[in-house]
Amino acid sequence: MRKPRRGFGAFELLVILAIIAILLALLLPAVQKVRQAAQRVQSQNNLKQLGLACHNYLDVNKAFPSGRDENGFSAAAHLLPYADQDNLFKSIDFKKPMTDKANADARKTSVKVYVSPDDPELRVGDYGPTNYLFCAGSKYPLEDNDGVFYQDSKVGITDVTDGTSNTLLTGETLKGGGESKTPTVQRQHVVLKKGALKKLDEDSGVKEFKDDKNVAGDRGGSWMDGGFLQGTFTGTRLINDPKPDVSCEGAGGLSGLRTLGQGTNVGMCDGSVRFLTKSISLDTLKALATRNGGEEVKDF
């Protein structure tokens, strides 16, 4: 006669479940760290591809693309053929304004290399977003700035006299979080009139943000748009600065690269990718933002 098989008792099941819970608690943080490391590597690869696209464009055109051209198009839009997006590039009418309805469908297209997997915010609005902005310089206005990608810029490699390894090309930042969410300086910024560019100082936008006035959440909302905080940034605030970014109707302003971690990735003019910690000084950041300032850049 066969003896009945003994099953697990209630106490034994509880012990097994407790062991499984402990193992999961130990395993999940490790899995999360691996996932985050993979995301950082992918973001760095995106920046390397953008750097390569910039240099391929430079080889053909003898200058980097404008940070924002006369019709409002970004450097990212002009780089499309060099980022395996030739068909998308051909669908854009660069002779019409970037905002023209003829460019609406192309503008809605999401381009994988322009989006960081490190940012959980998938879209900002109706258009294809970007996490990678091009550095205009260390001054507030996009016009006649001292970086590589400013209004109607045509900077050649010989114009980067500070050295290509010491000059910012691109910077990774968090996308905006939309205007309906609780404002945070990580996701939202202040919008002022274009005329405010002449009166900006380091405290600009602070009162407006505190009072929840003129707050927008569309940073990086369109890779096609070369406007300030859409396709371009300036080295005028610290990384994760507690003060808000400020855009003067897209013509320039104050910006600090935003991140969920301890720093952010940046692309340099020599095509390399560096990680800048949030402890980097504003003086060093401004020095990196200029192409020909002659500043001494210490280790960063």
C-alpha positions as CSV (number, residue, x, y, z in Angstrom):
1,M,0.0,0.0,0.0
2,R,1.4,3.3,-1.1
3,K,1.8,6.0,1.5
4,P,0.2,9.3,0.8
5,R,2.7,12.0,-0.3
6,R,3.2,14.6,2.3
7,G,2.7,18.2,1.0
8,F,4.1,21.5,2.4
9,G,2.6,22.7,5.5
10,A,1.4,26.3,6.0
11,F,4.5,27.2,8.0
12,E,6.8,25.7,5.4
13,L,5.0,27.6,2.6
14,L,5.4,30.9,4.6
15,V,9.1,30.2,5.0
16,I,9.5,29.6,1.3
17,L,7.6,32.7,0.4
18,A,9.7,34.7,2.8
19,I,12.9,33.4,1.2
20,I,11.6,34.3,-2.2
21,A,10.7,37.8,-1.1
22,I,14.1,38.3,0.4
23,L,15.8,37.1,-2.8
24,L,13.6,39.4,-4.9
25,A,14.4,42.3,-2.6
26,L,18.1,41.6,-3.1
27,L,17.8,41.0,-6.9
28,L,15.6,43.9,-8.0
29,P,18.1,46.7,-7.1
30,A,20.8,44.8,-9.0
31,V,18.6,44.4,-12.0
32,Q,17.7,48.1,-11.8
33,K,21.3,49.1,-11.7
34,V,22.1,46.9,-14.7
35,R,19.1,48.5,-16.6
36,Q,20.3,52.0,-15.7
37,A,23.8,51.2,-16.8
38,A,22.5,49.9,-20.1
39,Q,20.4,53.1,-20.6
40,R,23.5,55.3,-19.9
41,V,25.5,53.4,-22.4
42,Q,22.7,53.8,-25.0
43,S,22.5,57.5,-24.4
44,Q,26.2,57.8,-24.7
45,N,26.0,56.0,-28.0
46,N,23.3,58.4,-29.2
47,L,25.6,61.3,-28.4
48,K,28.5,59.6,-30.2
49,Q,26.3,59.2,-33.3
50,L,25.3,62.8,-33.1
51,G,29.0,63.8,-32.9
52,L,29.8,61.6,-35.9
53,A,26.8,63.1,-37.9
54,C,28.2,66.6,-37.0
55,H,31.6,65.8,-38.4
56,N,30.2,64.1,-41.5
57,Y,28.2,67.3,-42.1
58,L,31.3,69.3,-41.5
59,D,33.3,67.4,-44.0
60,V,30.7,68.0,-46.7
61,N,29.7,71.6,-45.8
62,K,32.9,72.9,-44.3
63,A,31.0,74.1,-41.2
64,F,28.7,72.7,-38.5
65,P,25.0,73.2,-39.1
66,S,23.4,76.3,-37.6
67,G,22.0,75.9,-34.2
68,R,18.9,77.7,-35.5
69,D,18.5,78.7,-39.1
70,E,16.5,81.6,-40.6
71,N,13.4,79.5,-40.7
72,G,13.7,78.1,-37.2
73,F,15.1,74.7,-38.0
74,S,17.5,73.0,-35.6
75,A,20.9,71.5,-36.2
76,A,19.2,68.1,-35.6
77,A,16.9,68.7,-38.6
78,H,19.9,69.4,-40.8
79,L,21.8,66.4,-39.5
80,L,19.1,63.9,-40.5
81,P,20.8,62.6,-43.7
82,Y,23.9,61.9,-41.6
83,A,21.9,60.0,-39.0
84,D,20.3,57.4,-41.3
85,Q,17.2,59.5,-41.7
86,D,17.5,60.7,-45.3
87,N,13.9,60.0,-46.2
88,L,12.6,62.0,-43.3
89,F,15.0,64.8,-44.3
90,K,13.6,64.8,-47.9
91,S,10.1,65.2,-46.5
92,I,10.9,68.5,-45.0
93,D,10.5,71.8,-46.8
94,F,13.4,73.9,-45.5
95,K,12.3,76.9,-47.6
96,K,9.2,77.3,-45.5
97,P,9.1,78.1,-41.8
98,M,9.7,75.1,-39.4
99,T,6.1,75.7,-38.1
100,D,4.5,75.6,-41.6
101,K,1.8,72.9,-42.0
102,A,3.9,71.4,-44.8
103,N,6.3,70.2,-42.2
104,A,3.7,69.0,-39.6
105,D,3.9,65.3,-40.4
106,A,7.7,65.2,-40.4
107,R,7.8,67.2,-37.1
108,K,5.6,64.5,-35.5
109,T,8.0,61.8,-36.3
110,S,10.0,60.4,-33.4
111,V,13.7,59.8,-34.1
112,K,15.2,57.2,-31.9
113,V,18.8,58.6,-31.8
114,Y,17.4,62.0,-30.5
115,V,15.7,60.4,-27.5
116,S,17.5,59.3,-24.3
117,P,16.4,56.0,-22.7
118,D,17.5,57.5,-19.4
119,D,14.4,59.8,-19.4
120,P,11.1,58.1,-18.5
121,E,9.1,61.0,-20.0
122,L,8.3,59.6,-23.4
123,R,6.7,62.6,-25.2
124,V,6.2,66.3,-24.4
125,G,3.4,67.1,-26.8
126,D,2.3,66.3,-30.3
127,Y,5.8,66.3,-31.9
128,G,8.9,64.1,-31.9
129,P,10.9,65.1,-28.9
130,T,14.6,65.3,-28.1
131,N,16.8,65.0,-25.1
132,Y,19.9,66.3,-26.8
133,L,20.4,70.1,-27.2
134,F,23.2,71.8,-29.1
135,C,25.4,74.3,-27.3
136,A,25.1,77.9,-28.4
137,G,27.7,79.3,-26.0
138,S,28.0,81.1,-22.7
139,K,25.9,84.2,-23.5
140,Y,22.2,84.6,-23.1
141,P,21.1,85.3,-26.7
142,L,21.2,82.7,-29.5
143,E,22.2,85.5,-31.8
144,D,26.0,86.1,-32.1
145,N,26.8,83.7,-29.3
146,D,30.3,82.3,-28.5
147,G,29.7,78.6,-28.9
148,V,29.2,76.4,-31.9
149,F,25.5,76.3,-32.5
150,Y,23.8,79.7,-32.3
151,Q,21.4,81.7,-34.5
152,D,22.4,81.4,-38.2
153,S,25.9,80.1,-37.1
154,K,28.4,78.7,-39.6
155,V,31.2,77.6,-37.4
156,G,34.1,75.7,-39.0
157,I,36.6,73.5,-37.2
158,T,39.3,76.2,-37.3
159,D,37.0,78.5,-35.5
160,V,37.1,76.3,-32.4
161,T,40.4,77.7,-31.1
162,D,39.8,76.5,-27.5
163,G,40.3,73.0,-28.7
164,T,37.7,70.5,-29.8
165,S,38.2,68.3,-26.7
166,N,37.4,71.4,-24.5
167,T,34.4,72.7,-26.4
168,L,30.8,71.5,-25.9
169,L,28.9,70.2,-28.9
170,T,25.8,68.7,-27.3
171,G,24.3,68.1,-23.9
172,E,21.7,65.7,-22.5
173,T,18.8,67.0,-20.6
174,L,15.4,65.9,-19.3
175,K,12.4,66.7,-21.5
176,G,9.6,68.9,-20.2
177,G,6.8,67.4,-18.2
178,G,3.9,69.3,-19.8
179,E,2.3,72.4,-18.3
180,S,-0.4,70.6,-16.4
181,K,1.8,68.9,-13.9
182,T,3.2,70.3,-10.7
183,P,6.1,72.6,-11.8
184,T,9.6,71.4,-10.9
185,V,12.8,73.0,-12.2
186,Q,13.7,69.5,-13.6
187,R,10.8,69.5,-16.1
188,Q,9.4,73.1,-16.3
189,H,10.9,76.5,-17.1
190,V,9.8,80.1,-17.3
191,V,9.0,81.9,-20.5
192,L,9.6,85.6,-20.8
193,K,9.2,88.1,-23.6
194,K,12.0,88.3,-26.1
195,G,12.8,91.8,-24.9
196,A,13.7,90.5,-21.5
197,L,17.0,89.1,-23.0
198,K,18.6,92.5,-22.5
199,K,17.7,92.5,-18.7
200,L,18.5,88.9,-17.7
201,D,20.5,88.1,-14.6
202,E,21.1,85.0,-12.5
203,D,17.8,85.6,-10.6
204,S,15.6,86.0,-13.6
205,G,12.6,83.7,-13.6
206,V,12.8,82.8,-9.9
207,K,9.9,84.9,-8.8
208,E,7.7,83.9,-11.8
209,F,8.4,80.2,-11.1
210,K,7.6,80.6,-7.4
211,D,4.4,82.4,-8.3
212,D,3.6,79.8,-10.9
213,K,3.5,82.4,-13.7
214,N,4.6,82.0,-17.3
215,V,5.6,78.4,-16.6
216,A,6.0,76.0,-19.5
217,G,6.8,72.3,-19.8
218,D,7.8,71.9,-23.4
219,R,11.6,71.6,-23.1
220,G,12.9,69.4,-25.9
221,G,9.4,69.2,-27.3
222,S,10.5,69.1,-31.0
223,W,13.8,68.0,-32.5
224,M,13.0,70.1,-35.5
225,D,12.8,73.3,-33.5
226,G,16.1,75.2,-33.1
227,G,14.7,77.6,-30.5
228,F,16.2,77.9,-27.0
229,L,15.4,74.9,-24.8
230,Q,14.0,73.1,-27.9
231,G,17.2,72.5,-29.9
232,T,19.7,74.7,-28.2
233,F,21.0,75.6,-24.7
234,T,23.6,77.9,-23.1
235,G,26.0,77.3,-20.4
236,T,24.4,79.8,-18.1
237,R,23.1,77.7,-15.2
238,L,24.5,74.8,-13.2
239,I,23.6,71.2,-13.9
240,N,20.4,70.7,-11.9
241,D,20.4,74.3,-10.9
242,P,17.8,75.0,-8.2
243,K,16.8,78.1,-10.2
244,P,14.6,77.6,-13.2
245,D,15.6,77.7,-16.8
246,V,14.3,80.8,-18.6
247,S,13.4,81.1,-22.3
248,C,12.8,84.5,-23.9
249,E,10.4,83.3,-26.6
250,G,13.0,80.9,-27.9
251,A,15.5,83.6,-28.7
252,G,17.8,82.8,-25.8
253,G,17.9,82.7,-22.1
254,L,19.2,80.8,-19.0
255,S,19.7,77.0,-19.0
256,G,21.2,74.3,-17.0
257,L,21.2,70.7,-18.1
258,R,18.7,68.6,-16.1
259,T,19.1,65.1,-14.9
260,L,17.6,62.5,-12.6
261,G,21.1,61.3,-11.5
262,Q,24.4,62.8,-10.3
263,G,25.3,64.4,-13.6
264,T,24.7,64.2,-17.3
265,N,26.3,63.2,-20.6
266,V,27.7,65.7,-23.0
267,G,29.3,65.5,-26.5
268,M,32.5,67.3,-27.2
269,C,33.5,68.9,-30.5
270,D,36.1,66.1,-31.1
271,G,33.3,63.6,-31.1
272,S,34.0,62.2,-27.6
273,V,31.4,61.8,-24.9
274,R,32.0,62.9,-21.3
275,F,30.0,62.7,-18.1
276,L,29.7,65.9,-16.2
277,T,28.8,65.7,-12.5
278,K,26.4,68.2,-11.1
279,S,29.2,69.5,-8.9
280,I,31.0,71.1,-11.9
281,S,31.4,74.9,-11.4
282,L,29.5,77.4,-13.5
283,D,32.9,79.0,-14.5
284,T,34.1,75.6,-15.9
285,L,30.7,75.0,-17.7
286,K,30.9,78.4,-19.3
287,A,34.5,77.8,-20.4
288,L,33.4,74.5,-22.0
289,A,30.5,76.3,-23.7
290,T,32.7,78.8,-25.6
291,R,34.6,78.0,-28.8
292,N,37.2,80.7,-28.6
293,G,37.2,82.2,-25.2
294,G,40.8,81.3,-24.3
295,E,39.8,80.1,-20.8
296,E,41.9,77.6,-19.0
297,V,39.7,74.5,-18.5
298,K,40.9,72.4,-15.6
299,D,40.0,68.7,-15.2
300,F,36.3,68.1,-15.6
